[in-house]
Amino acid sequence: MTTLRTSAAPMLECLRELLLKQGFLEQQNNTFDRIAVGARTPLVTLPLGNPARHSEFLDLTVVLPEIVRQFGPDSFRAAFATPPASAAIANRFGVLRRPALIFLREGCYLGAIEGLRDREDYLQCFTRIRTELPQPVPIQLSVYGARS
């Protein structure tokens, strides 16, 4: 019997190799802060999830390198994180919906894009993020026992 975990591993490794070939940095929990603080230009991080469960990750790994290239080599630094680092990074920045992109400059939070968007929406967000000032990281709120 094939489990979801084992069936996703080859696809996740394929995405990892694709992003590395595109020049993306791989972030782990122990390297994330060093990479983020060293980013003088905005750093866009893609926390990867299970592509067998959410095919949107496949779409974003194709579109993201094209968008980053469109802005030129010195506009954005691109990175990705694979599980379990991706879950920790997403939680740290209040990302609730995947796929997502998290933007930082010199370690400071600039914003995030959650969910899959169309190309024009990504281009507008990237244009805006390039000039954004740092902002507070969103706080995740959990409401237990709430009634609607």
Solvent accessible surface area in square Angstrom, and as a share of the most:
residue,aa,sasa,rsa
1,M,227,1.01
2,T,99,0.58
3,T,67,0.39
4,L,88,0.44
5,R,206,0.75
6,T,82,0.48
7,S,48,0.31
8,A,7,0.05
9,A,55,0.42
10,P,90,0.56
11,M,72,0.32
12,L,30,0.15
13,E,73,0.33
14,C,84,0.50
15,L,10,0.05
16,R,72,0.26
17,E,83,0.37
18,L,63,0.32
19,L,0,0.00
20,L,68,0.34
21,K,168,0.71
22,Q,75,0.33
23,G,58,0.56
24,F,9,0.04
25,L,53,0.26
26,E,42,0.19
27,Q,0,0.00
28,Q,67,0.30
29,N,89,0.46
30,N,132,0.68
31,T,31,0.18
32,F,3,0.01
33,D,71,0.37
34,R,166,0.61
35,I,18,0.09
36,A,2,0.02
37,V,87,0.50
38,G,41,0.39
39,A,1,0.01
40,R,166,0.61
41,T,50,0.29
42,P,10,0.06
43,L,0,0.00
44,V,0,0.00
45,T,0,0.00
46,L,0,0.00
47,P,0,0.00
48,L,0,0.00
49,G,9,0.09
50,N,36,0.18
51,P,3,0.02
52,A,46,0.35
53,R,163,0.60
54,H,77,0.35
55,S,70,0.45
56,E,64,0.29
57,F,1,0.01
58,L,60,0.30
59,D,69,0.36
60,L,1,0.01
61,T,0,0.00
62,V,87,0.50
63,V,39,0.23
64,L,1,0.00
65,P,5,0.03
66,E,70,0.31
67,I,1,0.00
68,V,19,0.11
69,R,144,0.53
70,Q,107,0.47
71,F,37,0.15
72,G,21,0.20
73,P,131,0.82
74,D,118,0.61
75,S,17,0.11
76,F,9,0.04
77,R,96,0.35
78,A,11,0.08
79,A,0,0.00
80,F,0,0.00
81,A,0,0.00
82,T,16,0.10
83,P,58,0.37
84,P,110,0.69
85,A,2,0.01
86,S,1,0.01
87,A,46,0.36
88,A,45,0.35
89,I,4,0.02
90,A,1,0.00
91,N,93,0.48
92,R,124,0.45
93,F,11,0.04
94,G,8,0.07
95,V,6,0.04
96,L,138,0.69
97,R,147,0.54
98,R,73,0.27
99,P,1,0.01
100,A,1,0.01
101,L,1,0.00
102,I,0,0.00
103,F,0,0.00
104,L,1,0.01
105,R,50,0.18
106,E,81,0.36
107,G,30,0.29
108,C,58,0.34
109,Y,16,0.06
110,L,1,0.00
111,G,8,0.07
112,A,32,0.25
113,I,4,0.02
114,E,49,0.22
115,G,3,0.03
116,L,65,0.33
117,R,92,0.33
118,D,95,0.49
119,R,99,0.36
120,E,108,0.48
121,D,42,0.22
122,Y,2,0.01
123,L,25,0.13
124,Q,116,0.52
125,C,12,0.07
126,F,0,0.00
127,T,77,0.45
128,R,121,0.44
129,I,0,0.00
130,R,102,0.37
131,T,112,0.65
132,E,45,0.20
133,L,142,0.70
134,P,74,0.47
135,Q,74,0.33
136,P,119,0.75
137,V,56,0.32
138,P,66,0.41
139,I,146,0.74
140,Q,72,0.32
141,L,151,0.75
142,S,81,0.52
143,V,112,0.64
144,Y,198,0.75
145,G,75,0.72
146,A,69,0.53
147,R,229,0.84
148,S,166,1.07
